[in-house]
Amino acid sequence: REILTEALADQKVLDLSGCSVNQVLYYVSLGTPVFAMVGQEAVLIVGYDEHNTILYCSGENEARKMGLQDSDAFFGGAGNIFLGYIE
């Protein structure tokens, strides 16, 4: 969280840990990506549609879709650790 707070000095960083994927998509709908920690990797939730989340994984250097139910299981298995921000 400290790194994100320093990098986004003009924004308020929010600890959204424990929220569901559906809940954090609210912040994505505002146009701000949500950071998710999965093990030692940070994943950005950058968008969504009716059936999928759109994820950006820095190691892959591209965005990919993951079904909403798969996203729930994926992030839930990692403890639903999310960080968001608002201006």
DOSE-414731 format. One line per field, with one value per residue: chain; residue in three letters; x, y, z of N, C-alpha, C, O, CB in turn. Coordinates in nm, 2 decimals, decimal comma, padded with zeros to 4 digits. Atoms other than C-alpha are relative to their C-alpha. Glycine has a CB too. Layout:
% DOSE-414731
kette = A/...
rest = ALA/...
nx = X/...
ny = Y/...
nz = Z/...
cax = X/...
cay = Y/...
caz = Z/...
cx = X/...
cy = Y/...
cz = Z/...
ox = X/...
oy = Y/...
oz = Z/...
cbx = X/...
cby = Y/...
cbz = Z/...
This chain:
% DOSE-414731
kette = A/A/A/A/A/A/A/A/A/A/A/A/A/A/A/A/A/A/A/A/A/A/A/A/A/A/A/A/A/A/A/A/A/A/A/A/A/A/A/A/A/A/A/A/A/A/A/A/A/A/A/A/A/A/A/A/A/A/A/A/A/A/A/A/A/A/A/A/A/A/A/A/A/A/A/A/A/A/A/A/A/A/A/A/A/A/A
rest = ARG/GLU/ILE/LEU/THR/GLU/ALA/LEU/ALA/ASP/GLN/LYS/VAL/LEU/ASP/LEU/SER/GLY/CYS/SER/VAL/ASN/GLN/VAL/LEU/TYR/TYR/VAL/SER/LEU/GLY/THR/PRO/VAL/PHE/ALA/MET/VAL/GLY/GLN/GLU/ALA/VAL/LEU/ILE/VAL/GLY/TYR/ASP/GLU/HIS/ASN/THR/ILE/LEU/TYR/CYS/SER/GLY/GLU/ASN/GLU/ALA/ARG/LYS/MET/GLY/LEU/GLN/ASP/SER/ASP/ALA/PHE/PHE/GLY/GLY/ALA/GLY/ASN/ILE/PHE/LEU/GLY/TYR/ILE/GLU
nx = 00,08/-00,08/-00,06/00,11/00,03/-00,11/00,01/00,12/00,00/00,12/00,12/00,02/-00,01/00,10/-00,02/00,13/-00,02/00,12/00,12/00,02/-00,03/00,12/00,00/-00,11/00,03/00,06/-00,11/-00,04/00,10/-00,03/-00,12/-00,13/-00,03/-00,02/-00,11/00,03/-00,12/00,01/-00,14/-00,10/00,03/00,11/00,09/00,09/00,13/00,01/00,13/00,09/00,12/00,11/-00,04/-00,14/-00,08/-00,11/-00,12/-00,13/-00,11/-00,12/-00,09/00,05/00,00/00,12/00,13/00,08/00,13/00,02/00,14/00,02/-00,01/-00,14/-00,07/00,03/-00,08/-00,14/-00,03/00,03/-00,10/-00,12/00,04/00,07/-00,08/00,02/-00,02/00,06/-00,03/00,09/-00,06
ny = -00,12/-00,12/-00,03/-00,06/-00,13/-00,09/-00,01/-00,07/-00,10/-00,09/00,08/00,07/00,15/00,08/00,14/00,06/00,15/00,06/-00,02/00,10/-00,05/-00,09/-00,13/-00,08/-00,05/-00,13/-00,09/00,02/-00,07/-00,14/-00,02/00,03/00,15/00,05/00,09/00,12/00,07/00,15/00,04/-00,11/-00,07/-00,10/00,00/-00,12/00,02/-00,13/-00,02/00,11/00,00/00,07/00,13/00,01/-00,11/-00,01/-00,01/-00,03/00,06/-00,06/00,10/00,04/-00,13/-00,01/00,02/00,13/00,02/00,12/00,01/-00,05/00,10/00,03/-00,11/00,02/00,11/-00,04/-00,10/00,06/00,09/-00,08/-00,08/-00,12/-00,11/-00,10/-00,14/-00,09/-00,14/-00,10/-00,13
nz = 00,00/-00,01/00,13/00,08/-00,06/00,05/00,14/00,03/-00,11/00,01/-00,01/-00,13/00,02/-00,08/-00,03/00,03/-00,03/-00,06/00,08/00,11/00,13/00,04/-00,08/00,04/00,14/-00,01/00,02/00,14/00,07/-00,01/00,09/-00,07/-00,01/-00,14/-00,02/-00,07/-00,03/00,01/-00,04/00,01/00,12/00,01/00,12/00,01/00,06/00,08/00,06/-00,02/00,08/-00,06/-00,04/-00,02/-00,04/00,09/-00,09/00,06/-00,08/00,05/00,05/00,13/00,08/00,08/-00,08/00,04/-00,07/-00,09/-00,04/-00,13/-00,10/-00,01/-00,07/-00,14/-00,05/00,01/-00,10/-00,13/-00,04/-00,04/-00,11/00,04/-00,04/00,10/-00,02/00,10/-00,03/00,05/00,00
cax = 00,00/00,28/00,43/00,09/00,03/00,37/00,31/-00,04/00,03/-00,27/-00,52/-00,67/-00,56/-00,83/-00,77/-01,05/-00,92/-01,20/-01,44/-01,58/-01,48/-01,83/-01,78/-01,44/-01,58/-01,76/-01,42/-01,33/-01,66/-01,54/-01,24/-00,98/-00,81/-00,80/-00,48/-00,51/-00,23/-00,21/00,08/00,38/00,22/00,02/-00,27/-00,47/-00,84/-00,88/-01,23/-01,52/-01,82/-02,13/-01,94/-01,57/-01,32/-01,04/-00,70/-00,36/-00,07/00,26/00,45/00,24/00,25/-00,11/-00,47/-00,68/-01,03/-01,13/-01,49/-01,65/-01,69/-01,33/-01,22/-01,41/-01,23/-00,89/-00,89/-01,07/-00,81/-00,55/-00,74/-00,93/-00,65/-00,74/-00,63/-00,81/-00,79/-01,01/-00,92
cay = 00,00/00,24/00,21/00,29/00,58/00,73/00,67/00,82/01,12/01,32/01,04/00,87/00,50/00,26/-00,08/-00,28/-00,62/-00,85/-00,71/-00,93/-00,89/-00,75/-00,48/-00,37/-00,34/-00,03/00,15/00,01/00,16/00,50/00,46/00,36/00,02/-00,19/-00,35/-00,71/-00,91/-01,28/-01,43/-01,21/-01,08/-00,76/-00,78/-00,48/-00,52/-00,26/-00,33/-00,57/-00,67/-00,87/-01,20/-01,12/-00,91/-00,77/-00,81/-00,67/-00,88/-00,71/-01,03/-01,10/-00,73/-00,77/-00,76/-01,08/-01,17/-01,40/-01,51/-01,35/-01,68/-01,77/-01,42/-01,48/-01,81/-01,67/-01,37/-01,54/-01,81/-01,53/-01,37/-01,10/-00,85/-00,54/-00,17/00,11/00,48/00,78/01,14
caz = 00,00/00,08/-00,27/-00,43/-00,19/-00,29/-00,66/-00,65/-00,42/-00,55/-00,50/-00,19/-00,18/-00,06/00,10/-00,06/00,08/00,17/-00,09/-00,37/-00,73/-00,80/-00,53/-00,66/-01,02/-00,89/-00,89/-01,23/-01,35/-01,23/-01,47/-01,21/-01,23/-00,91/-00,80/-00,69/-00,52/-00,62/-00,44/-00,52/-00,84/-00,89/-01,13/-01,25/-01,31/-01,59/-01,72/-01,73/-01,94/-01,87/-01,84/-01,78/-01,60/-01,81/-01,64/-01,71/-01,58/-01,60/-01,66/-01,97/-02,09/-02,22/-02,11/-02,11/-02,01/-01,73/-01,66/-01,36/-01,17/-01,25/-01,13/-00,80/-00,75/-00,86/-00,64/-00,36/-00,35/-00,30/-00,02/-00,21/-00,16/-00,35/-00,36/-00,53/-00,55/-00,60/-00,68
cx = 00,09/00,06/-00,11/-00,03/00,11/-00,02/-00,12/-00,03/-00,12/-00,13/-00,01/00,00/-00,10/00,04/-00,13/00,01/-00,13/-00,13/00,00/00,05/-00,11/00,01/00,12/-00,02/-00,07/00,11/00,05/-00,10/00,02/00,12/00,13/00,03/00,01/00,12/-00,04/00,14/-00,04/00,13/00,09/-00,03/-00,11/-00,07/-00,09/-00,13/-00,03/-00,13/-00,08/-00,11/-00,10/00,05/00,15/00,06/00,11/00,12/00,13/00,10/00,13/00,10/-00,03/00,00/-00,12/-00,12/-00,06/-00,13/00,00/-00,15/-00,02/00,01/00,15/00,08/-00,03/00,09/00,15/00,04/-00,04/00,10/00,13/-00,03/-00,08/00,07/00,00/00,04/-00,06/00,04/-00,11/00,07/-00,06
cy = 00,13/00,04/00,07/00,14/00,10/00,03/00,09/00,11/00,09/-00,07/-00,07/-00,15/-00,07/-00,14/-00,07/-00,15/-00,05/00,02/-00,11/00,07/00,09/00,13/00,09/00,05/00,13/00,10/-00,01/00,08/00,15/00,04/-00,01/-00,15/-00,03/-00,09/-00,12/-00,07/-00,15/-00,06/00,12/00,09/00,10/-00,01/00,12/-00,05/00,14/00,02/-00,13/00,01/-00,09/-00,14/-00,01/00,12/00,01/00,04/00,03/-00,06/00,05/-00,10/-00,04/00,12/00,01/-00,02/-00,13/00,00/-00,12/00,01/00,05/-00,11/-00,05/00,11/-00,01/-00,11/00,04/00,10/-00,04/-00,09/00,07/00,09/00,13/00,13/00,10/00,14/00,08/00,14/00,09/00,14/00,09
cz = 00,00/-00,14/-00,09/00,05/-00,05/-00,15/-00,04/00,11/00,00/00,02/00,14/-00,03/00,09/00,01/-00,02/00,03/00,07/-00,09/-00,11/-00,13/-00,05/00,07/-00,06/-00,15/00,00/-00,03/-00,14/-00,09/00,00/-00,09/00,07/00,01/00,15/00,00/00,08/00,02/-00,01/00,02/00,00/-00,12/00,01/-00,13/00,00/-00,06/-00,07/-00,07/00,03/-00,10/00,07/00,06/00,05/00,07/-00,10/00,09/-00,07/00,10/-00,06/-00,06/-00,14/-00,09/-00,09/00,08/-00,05/00,08/00,08/00,04/00,14/00,11/00,02/00,08/00,15/00,06/00,00/00,11/00,14/00,06/00,05/00,11/-00,02/00,05/-00,11/00,05/-00,11/00,03/-00,06/00,01/00,11
ox = 00,05/00,06/-00,08/-00,06/00,07/00,00/-00,12/-00,13/-00,17/-00,24/00,09/-00,08/-00,10/00,07/-00,22/-00,08/-00,18/-00,23/00,09/00,06/-00,08/-00,02/00,10/00,04/-00,07/00,09/00,09/-00,07/-00,03/00,16/00,23/-00,06/00,04/00,12/-00,11/00,22/-00,13/00,22/00,06/00,05/-00,21/-00,01/-00,14/-00,13/-00,05/-00,16/-00,03/-00,14/-00,08/-00,01/00,19/00,00/00,15/00,13/00,15/00,11/00,16/00,17/00,05/00,00/-00,11/-00,11/-00,05/-00,14/00,06/-00,20/00,07/00,06/00,19/00,17/00,06/00,14/00,22/00,14/00,03/00,13/00,21/00,05/-00,10/00,02/00,06/00,02/-00,04/00,11/-00,18/00,16/-00,02
oy = 00,23/00,16/00,17/00,23/00,22/00,14/00,16/00,11/00,13/-00,01/-00,08/-00,20/-00,03/-00,21/-00,05/-00,23/00,02/-00,04/-00,17/00,19/00,20/00,24/00,21/00,15/00,20/00,20/00,10/00,14/00,22/00,15/00,03/-00,22/00,05/-00,18/-00,11/-00,08/-00,20/-00,06/00,22/00,18/00,07/-00,02/00,16/-00,11/00,24/00,13/-00,22/00,12/-00,13/-00,19/-00,12/00,23/-00,09/00,14/-00,02/-00,02/00,03/-00,07/-00,09/00,10/00,06/-00,08/-00,17/00,06/-00,22/00,11/00,04/-00,08/-00,07/00,08/00,01/-00,09/00,01/00,07/-00,01/-00,09/00,02/00,17/00,21/00,21/00,08/00,17/00,05/00,16/00,05/00,16/00,21
oz = -00,06/-00,17/-00,16/-00,03/-00,08/-00,19/-00,14/00,17/00,11/00,02/00,21/-00,11/00,21/-00,09/00,07/-00,01/00,16/-00,07/-00,14/-00,13/-00,10/00,00/-00,07/-00,19/-00,10/-00,11/-00,20/-00,18/-00,08/-00,10/00,01/00,05/00,24/-00,09/00,18/-00,07/00,06/-00,07/00,07/-00,15/00,08/-00,24/00,11/-00,17/00,00/-00,12/00,09/-00,16/00,19/00,15/00,10/00,07/-00,17/00,16/-00,19/00,22/-00,17/-00,15/-00,21/-00,22/-00,20/00,19/-00,17/00,19/00,05/00,08/00,23/00,22/00,13/00,15/00,23/00,17/00,10/00,18/00,24/00,18/00,13/00,15/00,07/00,12/-00,21/00,17/-00,23/00,13/-00,15/00,09/00,12
cbx = -00,09/00,12/00,04/-00,13/00,00/00,14/-00,01/-00,12/00,12/00,00/-00,01/-00,13/00,15/-00,14/00,07/-00,03/00,12/-00,02/00,02/-00,14/00,02/-00,13/00,02/00,13/-00,09/-00,06/00,11/00,00/-00,14/00,03/-00,01/00,00/00,13/-00,13/00,12/-00,10/00,06/-00,06/00,05/00,14/-00,03/00,06/-00,08/00,06/-00,11/00,11/00,02/-00,05/00,03/-00,11/-00,01/00,07/00,06/-00,02/00,02/00,02/-00,01/00,07/00,00/-00,13/00,13/00,01/-00,09/00,09/-00,12/00,10/-00,05/-00,14/-00,09/00,07/-00,05/-00,15/-00,02/00,03/-00,07/-00,14/00,04/00,05/00,12/-00,14/00,15/-00,15/00,15/-00,15/00,14/-00,13/-00,01
cby = 00,00/-00,03/-00,12/-00,09/-00,01/-00,06/-00,13/-00,09/00,08/00,07/-00,11/00,04/-00,05/00,02/-00,03/00,02/-00,02/00,05/00,15/-00,05/-00,12/-00,07/-00,03/-00,08/-00,10/00,02/-00,03/-00,15/-00,04/00,03/00,14/00,07/-00,03/-00,07/00,07/-00,09/00,03/-00,04/-00,11/-00,05/-00,10/00,14/-00,14/00,11/-00,03/00,00/00,02/-00,01/-00,05/-00,03/-00,09/-00,01/-00,02/00,12/-00,14/00,15/-00,16/00,08/-00,12/-00,06/00,01/-00,10/00,12/-00,12/00,00/00,00/-00,14/00,06/-00,12/-00,02/00,13/-00,03/-00,13/00,06/00,14/-00,07/-00,09/00,08/00,03/00,00/-00,04/00,00/00,03/-00,02/00,05/00,01/00,07
cbz = 00,12/00,09/-00,07/00,01/00,16/00,03/-00,07/-00,01/00,00/-00,13/-00,11/00,07/00,02/-00,06/00,14/-00,14/00,09/00,14/-00,07/-00,01/-00,10/00,03/00,14/00,00/-00,07/00,14/00,10/-00,04/00,05/00,14/-00,05/00,13/-00,07/00,05/00,06/-00,07/00,14/-00,14/-00,09/00,00/-00,12/00,03/-00,01/-00,08/00,11/-00,10/-00,15/00,14/-00,15/-00,10/-00,12/-00,13/00,15/-00,10/00,08/-00,02/-00,01/00,12/00,09/00,01/-00,07/-00,12/-00,02/00,03/-00,11/00,13/-00,01/00,01/-00,04/-00,14/-00,05/00,02/-00,08/-00,14/-00,03/-00,01/-00,11/-00,12/00,08/00,06/00,04/-00,05/00,02/-00,01/-00,05/00,09/-00,13
